[in-house]
Amino acid sequence: MIEFQKKKRIKRIVYSPIVLLILAIILVILIRGVFGVYKKEKLSLQNLNQDKAELQKIVDRQNNLVSSIEYLKTEQGVEDEIRSKFRVVKDGEKISVIVDDQKADIIDIATTTKKGFWSSVFNWF
């Protein structure tokens, strides 16, 4: 009978409103902690995906640069690069430059509309 009364007393203490309130507070704290970890995990996953995409871009750029370097190591690559940058030709070759009329007009307008400070001052008089 004494053991039954001890169990009943322990049960009354465990199920008391104060203990239940303390357990509820602890549960809320734990849930907030889990939710914070969940948010951090989502953010880490987004950062990981961004870093993977950036790494892939860098690897692609590296492969592109390596292939460009390999091409420039050849005589044809050097010649093509010099021709494209400096518009040079070999002996006996000729080059034709075709200028679009619209672009030529735009260039002329841009060069004629530029005036200095002193020219605008003299135009007043």
One Martini backbone bead per residue (centre of mass of N, CA, C, O) as a GRO file, in nm:
protein
  125
    1MET     BB    1   0.055   0.065  -0.018
    2ILE     BB    2   0.300   0.254  -0.012
    3GLU     BB    3   0.369   0.228  -0.309
    4PHE     BB    4   0.103   0.339  -0.415
    5GLN     BB    5   0.137   0.620  -0.282
    6LYS     BB    6   0.403   0.694  -0.421
    7LYS     BB    7   0.293   0.681  -0.712
    8LYS     BB    8   0.070   0.891  -0.667
    9ARG     BB    9   0.263   1.122  -0.588
   10ILE     BB   10   0.431   1.124  -0.848
   11LYS     BB   11   0.192   1.167  -1.038
   12ARG     BB   12   0.103   1.439  -0.917
   13ILE     BB   13   0.368   1.589  -0.981
   14VAL     BB   14   0.393   1.537  -1.289
   15TYR     BB   15   0.074   1.642  -1.340
   16SER     BB   16   0.126   1.914  -1.275
   17PRO     BB   17   0.102   2.236  -1.393
   18ILE     BB   18   0.397   2.320  -1.353
   19VAL     BB   19   0.536   2.088  -1.503
   20LEU     BB   20   0.381   2.123  -1.767
   21LEU     BB   21   0.482   2.412  -1.818
   22ILE     BB   22   0.782   2.346  -1.826
   23LEU     BB   23   0.760   2.144  -2.061
   24ALA     BB   24   0.640   2.344  -2.264
   25ILE     BB   25   0.877   2.540  -2.265
   26ILE     BB   26   1.088   2.338  -2.357
   27LEU     BB   27   0.945   2.268  -2.622
   28VAL     BB   28   0.956   2.552  -2.746
   29ILE     BB   29   1.262   2.580  -2.743
   30LEU     BB   30   1.320   2.332  -2.922
   31ILE     BB   31   1.155   2.424  -3.168
   32ARG     BB   32   1.314   2.683  -3.221
   33GLY     BB   33   1.584   2.541  -3.268
   34VAL     BB   34   1.495   2.366  -3.506
   35PHE     BB   35   1.403   2.600  -3.688
   36GLY     BB   36   1.681   2.737  -3.703
   37VAL     BB   37   1.826   2.497  -3.834
   38TYR     BB   38   1.645   2.484  -4.083
   39LYS     BB   39   1.715   2.764  -4.195
   40LYS     BB   40   2.020   2.713  -4.217
   41GLU     BB   41   1.998   2.475  -4.413
   42LYS     BB   42   1.866   2.628  -4.645
   43LEU     BB   43   2.089   2.841  -4.678
   44SER     BB   44   2.318   2.638  -4.729
   45LEU     BB   45   2.193   2.516  -4.986
   46GLN     BB   46   2.192   2.775  -5.151
   47ASN     BB   47   2.497   2.830  -5.131
   48LEU     BB   48   2.583   2.566  -5.262
   49ASN     BB   49   2.447   2.613  -5.536
   50GLN     BB   50   2.596   2.875  -5.602
   51ASP     BB   51   2.883   2.755  -5.583
   52LYS     BB   52   2.847   2.543  -5.803
   53ALA     BB   53   2.786   2.740  -6.032
   54GLU     BB   54   3.049   2.902  -6.006
   55LEU     BB   55   3.239   2.664  -6.047
   56GLN     BB   56   3.138   2.594  -6.331
   57LYS     BB   57   3.217   2.863  -6.459
   58ILE     BB   58   3.519   2.842  -6.394
   59VAL     BB   59   3.571   2.578  -6.544
   60ASP     BB   60   3.479   2.679  -6.820
   61ARG     BB   61   3.682   2.910  -6.836
   62GLN     BB   62   3.932   2.738  -6.811
   63ASN     BB   63   3.882   2.567  -7.063
   64ASN     BB   64   3.876   2.806  -7.256
   65LEU     BB   65   4.164   2.910  -7.193
   66VAL     BB   66   4.316   2.654  -7.263
   67SER     BB   67   4.222   2.641  -7.558
   68SER     BB   68   4.334   2.921  -7.633
   69ILE     BB   69   4.628   2.861  -7.567
   70GLU     BB   70   4.660   2.623  -7.758
   71TYR     BB   71   4.593   2.790  -8.012
   72LEU     BB   72   4.828   3.008  -7.962
   73LYS     BB   73   5.064   2.793  -8.004
   74THR     BB   74   4.996   2.820  -8.281
   75GLU     BB   75   5.046   2.968  -8.581
   76GLN     BB   76   4.750   3.019  -8.660
   77GLY     BB   77   4.662   3.158  -8.397
   78VAL     BB   78   4.855   3.398  -8.406
   79GLU     BB   79   4.767   3.505  -8.681
   80ASP     BB   80   4.466   3.550  -8.615
   81GLU     BB   81   4.510   3.747  -8.380
   82ILE     BB   82   4.667   3.963  -8.531
   83ARG     BB   83   4.450   4.018  -8.746
   84SER     BB   84   4.217   4.101  -8.545
   85LYS     BB   85   4.370   4.334  -8.385
   86PHE     BB   86   4.560   4.488  -8.638
   87ARG     BB   87   4.500   4.465  -8.942
   88VAL     BB   88   4.680   4.255  -9.101
   89VAL     BB   89   4.901   4.160  -9.373
   90LYS     BB   90   5.040   3.997  -9.605
   91ASP     BB   91   5.230   3.958  -9.853
   92GLY     BB   92   5.002   4.012 -10.129
   93GLU     BB   93   4.772   4.111  -9.967
   94LYS     BB   94   4.429   4.212  -9.928
   95ILE     BB   95   4.206   4.469  -9.793
   96SER     BB   96   3.863   4.510  -9.697
   97VAL     BB   97   3.659   4.791  -9.599
   98ILE     BB   98   3.332   4.797  -9.471
   99VAL     BB   99   3.105   5.068  -9.456
  100ASP     BB  100   2.841   5.178  -9.304
  101ASP     BB  101   2.638   5.445  -9.355
  102GLN     BB  102   2.508   5.481  -9.078
  103LYS     BB  103   2.769   5.476  -8.910
  104ALA     BB  104   2.901   5.715  -9.052
  105ASP     BB  105   2.687   5.926  -8.971
  106ILE     BB  106   2.715   5.894  -8.667
  107ILE     BB  107   3.010   5.975  -8.653
  108ASP     BB  108   2.979   6.256  -8.773
  109ILE     BB  109   2.781   6.366  -8.563
  110ALA     BB  110   2.959   6.317  -8.315
  111THR     BB  111   3.200   6.501  -8.413
  112THR     BB  112   3.026   6.771  -8.462
  113THR     BB  113   2.888   6.803  -8.165
  114LYS     BB  114   3.156   6.851  -8.047
  115LYS     BB  115   3.224   7.091  -7.794
  116GLY     BB  116   3.370   7.329  -7.647
  117PHE     BB  117   3.372   7.581  -7.426
  118TRP     BB  118   3.487   7.817  -7.607
  119SER     BB  119   3.299   7.777  -7.852
  120SER     BB  120   3.036   7.840  -7.694
  121VAL     BB  121   3.120   8.128  -7.609
  122PHE     BB  122   3.168   8.245  -7.903
  123ASN     BB  123   2.867   8.190  -8.003
  124TRP     BB  124   2.735   8.425  -7.838
  125PHE     BB  125   2.891   8.653  -8.019
   0.00000   0.00000   0.00000
